[in-house]
């Protein structure tokens, strides 16, 4: 006879509701991240119990409808009264089929959204935890979670056993969530106790692990929905409950791993491996084997290996053991937590940067090749004050008014400091946080140095000197605090005005450079003009001297020529004038056009160029004039 599942499902539903309500209330009262994640799991268990209870009711109605129809079919004489379609004869079955076809996948999608959203929201919180106020009622809240364990464990165990032995598949999802909620309640109680005793890290680690489990449950739900699309449908065969999580079932029933492994081995080897003496022994002695393995793991903490670049200090029950360090190599100590070893990288050059907060990729060494003043290249940059000793002479020369440049400027600088631990005992035991102290000392010395140097000198030619001075000052400050470190190098890189004023600073520097360029251009133009004027004056003087010499020589030549002409005229008074006339005529007629006219009564030979036409009037009435 089939068991009536509705009372058991209703009990599971009420217990899940009570657990979800109480778990949510506790999560709001405490500062525990684990309580929040456990509250989400309890809420998911309530949703699964509620939906499975409704599905139980629908299957119960279907069974009751089938029994009623069977009884009516036996007692009725006319069987035609019960002929018809399935939808008409079995409305409860039709409703159940529609429920499984549409509402069950829809509920799984909603469940997937809740799981994924909760995993994302809680994951952000546990990965970036914030400081929370510790509640004073943590012991009471831990006791409430202990009560939730007993409230959920027995009903959950009963439900999963009934589901396994009698094949009641609808009891399995709610029972698995109740068992998982019981175990998670114990974890939440442990997290509250850890917070109460000041070990908040345990609570944070538990919450992160539970967030991973929640994300895996969401992924399993998504994968189940995808596979459901391709599952073969066989009429009359009950399908697996779609919202049942195998991961939740495994976590709620870890002993089921043995059953699954036994079934797999029986199938693989073809005989009952689970009935052999070795498997029975392994199943009975599993807890002892696990305890032995844990003991061996605990005893393995007696051996410690120091890496080549490290040294370590040994403490026993929180107190130092000697003043010597453990050098690289294997060492033996008492098991944890009696002896503890604290490692330090003493043989490695370590680096930190003053003035900026590096990005994650820059911590690994990746930086931009091109650095401009108007763009920030770090996660955060700090403005450091620097003196401006030559401000009045550089920016306001000759200005005696009230306006003057300020005596200080702001600068952004990336100052890498490289150091090495030389005394591990002083480094580890003289101060609680030596790394932070060294960074603060370096920052103080950088600020002190900047207010004592000139801005323009520091930005240009004074970097090497400043770096050497900073290294000496930081080393002196570290020695005064007995940090036990050796400052190897201090660098000055990426020095520029703040990004917010870099553009204006570049404009001022550009204006100064433009002014200097114009002054140099004017000086060049003046030198060029003076040289040209001097050359032009010399040329004028030289031209005047040459002109005077030429005029004097010409006058002397004309005077000498005139005297020679007088002598020639005196020697030949008739010939000389005729000759001068002919010469003058030849010169004046040299460029004139000439025509030669021949006569018939003349026997002279001439060569004529007849390219040009002769006017007709010149050839009329030609005759040689007669001598009178």
VOMARTI-347123 format. One record per residue (C-alpha): x, y, z. Coordinates in steps of 0.2 Angstrom, whole numbers, plus 5000, padded with zeros to 4 digits. Layout:
<rs>
XYZ ...
</rs>
This chain:
<rs>
500050005000 500750174995 501150295010 500250455011 501650585008 500650745012 500850735031 502750705030 502950845016 501950965027 503050935042 504550955031 503851125025 503451185042 505151145049 505951225033 504951375036 505451385055 507251355050 507251495037 506451615048 507551585063 509151585052 508651745043 508351825060 510051765067 510951825051 510252005054 510752005072 512551945070 514052015061 514451845053 514551815035 514351635037 512651665045 512051755029 512551615018 511751485029 510151595029 510151585010 510351395010 508951385023 507851495012 508151384997 507651235007 506051315012 505651354993 506051174988 505051105002 503551214998 503551164979 503850984983 502350984995 501151054981 501850924969 501450784982 499650854984 499450844965 500050664964 498950624979 497450694970 497950594954 497950434964 496350464973 495550504956 496150344949 495450244963 493750324962 493750284943 494250104946 492850084959 491550164947 492150054933 491849894943 490149944949 489450024934 488449914921 488650024906 490450054903 490150174889 489850304903 491750304906 492350314888 493150474882 494750564881 496050564895 495750744898 493950714902 494150554911 495750604921 495750794925 496950774940 498250674930 498150804916 498350944928 499850854936 500650824918 500451014914 501151054931 502750954928 502851014910 502751204913 502851244932 504251134937 505551204924 504951384928 505251344947 506951284942 507351434933 506751544947 507851434959 509351464947 509151644947 509051654966 510551544968 511651634955 511051814962 511451764980 513151684975 513651844966 512951964980 513751864994 515351834984 515652024983 515452045001 516551905007 517951944994 517952125000 517452115018 517052265028 517352295047 515752255056 515252275074 515352115084 513652065092 513652035111 512351895109 513451775099 513451635111 511551635111 511451645092 512651495092 511451405104 510051445092 510951365077 511251215088 509351205091 509151215072 510251065069 509250955080 507651025073 508150985055 509250825057 507950695062 506550745050 507850765036 508550585040 506850515041 506350585024 507850535015 507750355022 505950345017 506350405000 507750284997 506850125004 505150154998 505550254982 504650414987 505550524976 504650684981 505350674999 507150674993 507350854989 506650925005 507450795015 509150835007 509051015011 508450985029 510050875032 511151005023 510351145033 510651045049 512551025045 512651205040 511851265056 513351185065 514551275054 513651435057 513751405076 515651375074 515851535065 514951635079 516051555092 517551595082 517051775080 516651785099 518451725103 519251855090 519551735076 518551825062 519651745048 518851575052 517051645049 517651735033 518451575026 516851475030 515751595021 516951595006 516851405005 514951405006 514851534992 515751424981 514551284986 513151394982 513851444965 514151254961 512351214965 511751354953 512951284940 512251104943 510451174941 510851264925 511651104918 510150994923 508951114914 510051104898 510050914899 508150904902 507850974885 508650824877 508050694890 506950554881 505150554887 504350384890 502550384893 502050304910 503850314917 504150434931 505450564928 506750614940 506250774951 507050914941 507351024956 508250884966 510150934968 511350794968 512650904976 511450954990 511050764992 512950724993 513350855006 511850805016 512250625015 514050595014 513950415018 512950385001 514650394993 515050224999 513350154992 513650244975 515450174974 514849994979 513550004965 514850064953 516049924958 514749784957 514249844940 516049854934 516749694940 515149594938 515049524956 514649594973 516249684978 515249774992 515049605000 516949565001 517849575017 519049715012 517649825007 516649785023 518249825033 518549985023 516750045026 516850005045 518650075048 518450225037 518350345052 519950265060 520850275043 520350455041 520950485059 522550405056 522850505040 522450665049 523650615063 525050585050 524650755042 524750835059 526450755063 527050815046 527050985053 528550935063 529650955048 529951125040 530951175024 531651345023 531851405005 533551464998 533051654999 532251645016 532651635034 531451595048 531151625067 530451485078 529151525092 528551395105 526851435112 527051615106 528751645114 530351655104 531551505104 533351585105 533951735095 534651635080 533751615064 533351455054 534451455039 533951385022 533651195022 532651065032 532351085051 531350995064 530151065077 528651025088 527050995079 525751135076 525151235086 526551205099 527951275087 527651405074 528851455060 528851635053 529751655037 530551815030 531351845013 533051905020 534051855004 532951944992 532852124987 531152194991 530352354984 529052474989 528552644981 528252804990 527152944982 525952824973 524852674975 525252554961 524052454951 523952264951 524852254934 526152374939 526552274955 527052134943 528152244934 527052294919 527052484916 526652594902 528152644891 527452824887 527252934902 526453104900 526153234913 524253254909 523753074912 523852974928 524752814927 524452744944 522952684954 523252834966 524452984966 524953094980 525353284979 526953314988 527553494993 529153554986 530053724989 530053854976 531653954980 531954044964 530054084960 530254274961 531754274949 531154144937 529354184935 529254364940 530854454936 530954634940 529254624948 529154734964 527254734966 526254634978 525954484966 527354354967 527554174964 527154064980 528653994990 528053814987 527353704974 526653534972 527453384963 526953204960 528453084961 528652894960 530052854972 530452664972 531452604987 532352444987 532952365003 533552195010 533352125028 535052115036 534452075054 532951955054 532751965073 532752155074 531552155059 530352035066 530352075085 530652255087 529052315078 527352245075 527252295057 529052335051 528552345032 527252485036 528452575047 529852575034 528652645021 528052785033 529852825037 530352835019 528752945015 529253065030 531053075023 530453115005 529253255011 530653325022 531853325007 530653404995 530353555006 532153585007 532653584988 532153694974 530753644963 531553674946 533153604952 532253444958 531353434942 532953444931 534753424936 534553384955 533853204954 535453104956 535953214971 534153204978 534153014976 535852994985 535253104999 533653015002 534452845003 535652905016 534152995026 533052835025 534452725030 534852835045 532952835050 532852645049 534452625060 533752745073 532152635074 533252475074 532352395059 533752295054 533652335035 534952395022 534252525010 535052474993 534352604981 533152754981 532552814963 531652964957 530552924942 528953004934 529253164942 527953294936 526753424942 525053354948 523953294934 522553424938 523753574934 525053484923 524253564907 524353734914 526153704920 526553644902 525753804896 526853914907 528453814902 527953824884 527654014886 529354034894 530153934880 529254034867 529854194875 531654124875 531454074857 530854244852 532254334861 533554224852 532654254836 532754444839 534554434843 534854334828 533954464817 534854604825 536554524822 535954494804 535354674801 536954754809 538054644798 537054684782 537054874786 538954874789 539254774773 538054894764 538955054770 540654974765 539954944748 539355124746 541055184751 541955064739 540755114725 541055304728 542955274728 542855174712 541755304704 542955444709 544455344702 543555314686 543055494683 544755554686 545555424674 544155474661 544555654663 546355624661 546055514646 544955644638 546255784641 547555684634 546455634619 546055814616 547955864616 548255724603 546855784592 547655964592 549255884587 548455784573 547455934567 549056044566 549855904556 548455884543 547156024544 546155964528 546255774531 545955764550 544255854549 543655744534 544255594544 543355644560 541755684549 541855514541 542055424558 540655524565 539555474550 540055294551 539655284570 537955374567 537455274552 538055104559 536255054564 535355144549 534655054534 535655084518 535155064500 536355044485 535655094468 536655034453 536655114436 536755034419 538255134413 539355074427 540454914427 540554884445 540354714454 539254714470 538554584481 536754624486 535554554499 533854554491 532854484505 531954654508 530954734495 531454904488 530155024486 529555064468 529855244469 531655224473 531955144456 531155274445 532255404435 533855324439 535355414431 537155454435 537255634439 538355724426 539755824431 539656004428 
</rs>
